Amino acid sequence: MAAWVVATVFIPLFQHYEPLQQNINFSLQPPSADYWWGADKLGRDILTRVVYGARLTLPAGLIAVFASFVIGVSIGSVAGYLGGVWDELLMRVTDVFLAFPSIILAMAIAAALGPSMINAIITIALISWPTYARLARSTVLSVKANDYVEAARAIGVPHWRILLVSILPNCLGPLIVLTTIDFGSAILVFAGLSFLGLGPPPETPEWGRMVADGIDYADQWWVSFFPGFAIFSVVMALNFIGDGLRDIFDPRTRQR
């Protein structure tokens, strides 16, 4: 993950090509000294496009996950703390979103909003927040039963302050782990939408779109292999990071 971050920051220092630079004379050029990861059908350098794709994909996934976190935690924490009719209402709305397969719901929302990067981010946020809401609700229900929360109520501390200061900070551990793992899922969904033509414009160096461009060129394996490997490596790295954070926040899950 650190390697990808460094590459996206320092790629302008050593790049030989622009991500949109075309050279038809080198169309589908295999990996060589001039094109380390080969060239696509328009003679564009795949290495440059993959690295510039990280500049697009990683921030898009991060923004989508942050929006999902804010929406889901807000709804779930309010439902868990207030209980009663608010809990029933908010959780039934959450169940409606959870009732649909995430990729089908994402395709429907993205198709309704139209293909663009912003709409893809909005789509990911809309399909991802229910998991945060469920987890936030369960952790808030557990934490609010502690004695220090009852003591805060007894001395007249406002409810909003109890929720924000006394409860939510003690719920962040599992939510941070979920955020890290969901970051990888957001990248997969973003790439999937781009693969289907529901993401950024076709000329944009985005990993999912680059994989789609290589479908018609099975013999030229490098066209789709390297952007696919980029998706694989980032998602795997984020899952390993999530597992490590889970062990840190809950040592009981650590393997002996």
N, C-alpha and C positions, 0 to 999 in steps of 0.2 A: 504494500500500500504506500509505503514511504517512497519507493522507487517511482511509482506513478505520479505522486505529488511533485517530486523533484523534476521529473521529466516534463510535466506540464508547465512548471515555472521557468525552467531553463532551456526549453526547446528552441527559442529564438536565437540562442547563442551558437548553436551548432547545426541548425537546419540548412539544407542545401536547396530546398524547394518550398514553394508556398502550397498550402493545402488545396487550393483551387487551380493551381497551375497545371495546364494540360500540355501534353506532348504526344500527339497521335503516333509519331514515329516509334514510340516506345510502348505502344498499347499492349497490355498483358505481358509486359516484360517480367520474366521470373526473377527471383532474388539474385542480386549480383552486387558487384562493388559499387555500382552507381545507384542501384535501388536495393537497399539492404533487405527490405521486405517485399520487393517486387512492385509492379505498377498495375493499376486497374485498366479497364477498357478504354479510358480516355487518356492513359499515360500519366495519371497522377500518382505521386509517390505515396504508397500505402503507409509506410512508417510515419511520415509527417501527418497524414490524415488521421491515423489512429491516435497519435499523441494529441493532436488538436481536438480529436473527439473526446478525449478525457477532460479537456477544458470545458466541454459542453456537458458531458454526461454526469460527471461527478458533482458539479454545482447544482445541476437540475435535480439529481437525486437527493442532495442535501436539503435543498429548499422544499422539496415535496415532503420529505420526512419531517422537517421542522414544522411545516404547516399541519401535517397529520398529528404530530405530537401535541401541538397547541390546541387543536380542535378536540381531539380525543380525550386528552387529560382534563380539559375544561368541562366537557360533558360528563365524563366518568366520575370525576371528583365531586361535582355538584350532585349527581345522582346518588353517590355513595354517602355523602355527608347529610343531605336533606332527607333521603329515604321517602317512604310513603308514595304519594301520587306522583311526585317528581321523578322518583326512581323508576316507577312503572312506565311513565310516559317516555322518558329519555332512553330507557333500555329497550323498549319496544321499537323505537325509531332505529336504534342500533341494530336490533335483530333483523329489521327489514333490509338493511345494507348487507348484513352477514348472510342473508338467505340466498344471495346471488353469487355465483362463481366470480371471483375477483377479475379474471381476465375478460370474461364476457361483459361484466359491468363496465370495465375500463373501455372496452371497444365501443359499447353503446354510448357512453358519456363523451368519449373522444370524437366519435362520428357526429354526435349532436352539436358539439362545440366547434368542430372543424379542425383540420390538421394544422398545428402550430406547436412551437415549443412551450409557450405559456399554457395553452390548453392541455398539453400532455402533463404538465406539472400539476395543474388543477385537477385533472383526472386522477392522478396517482394519490393526491391528497384526499380526494373524496372517497376512494375505495379503501384507503389504509387507516383512516381514523377510528373505525369501530374496534379494532384490536386494542388500541390504546385506551379507548373508553372502557372496555371490559376489564382490562388489567388495572386501570386507575381506580375503578369502582371497587374491585375486590381488595386492593391494598388499602384504600381509604376505609373500607368497612372494618378491616383488621386493626388499623392503627387508631381509629377513633374510639375504640373500646378501651384504650389504655388509660391509666389513672391520671396522667398529666393532662389529658384532654378534658376529662371530667372536672379536674381542678380548675382549668382555664374557664370552663363554662360557669363553674360555681362562683368565681370572682367577677363575672360579668364581662369577660373578654368578648369583643364582637365576633360573630360567626365567621365573617370573611377573614379576620386575622387568625382565628384558630385554624381555618383551613389552609391558609397560605403559609403561616409561620410554624404551626405546631404539627400539622399532618402531612402536607405535601413533601417537605424536605425528607421525611422518613419513608416516603414511597418512591424515591427517585431511583434506587438501586435496580429493581427489576425493569423499570421504565427505560433506563439508560441501556440496559442489555437489549431490550426489545428494539430500541431505536437503532442500535448498531446493526443488528441482524436485518431489520426492516430496510435499512439503507441499501443493502444488497438486493433485497426484493424490489425496491423502487427502481434500481438500475435495470433489473431484468424486465420489469414492466415497461419502463421507458424505451428500452431497446426493442421490446416486442411491439410497442405501438409504432415505433419508427420503421420496423421491419414490415409492418402492414400498411405503411404509408400514412399513418395518423400522427406522425411526429413533426419534426422540423422539415423544411423544404428538401427536396431530393439532393440538391448539390451540397447540402451541409455535411461536413465530416462527422457523422454520428455513427456509433458502432453498429446499432441495429440496422440502419440503412445500408451500411457498407456490407454487412452479411447478406442482406437481400440482394445487393448488386452482384454478389458472387454466385447466386443460385444458377444462373444460366451458363456458368463457366466452371463446370465440375472438374475439368482437366487442369484448369489453372487454380489449383487448390489454395494458393496464397491470397487470392482476392478475398475470400471469406474466412480463411483460417485465422489470420492475425487479428482482425477485429473480434472474432469469436473468442480467441484466446484472451484478449483484453477483458472481455466481459467475464469469462471464467475466472481469471486471476483475481480481479477486483472483488467479485462476489465471494470467492473462497476466502480471500484475505479478511473480508468483513465478518464472515462467519467465524473464523478463528479468533478474531478480536472479540466478538460477542461472547464466545465460549470462555475466553480468558477473563473478561469482565464479570461474567457470571460466577466464576470461581472466586474472584476478588470480593464481590458483594455477598456471596453465600458460600463460605468455605466448606459447608457440609456436602456440596455437590462435587468437590474436588476429588479426583480419583486418587486413591492411596497406592 
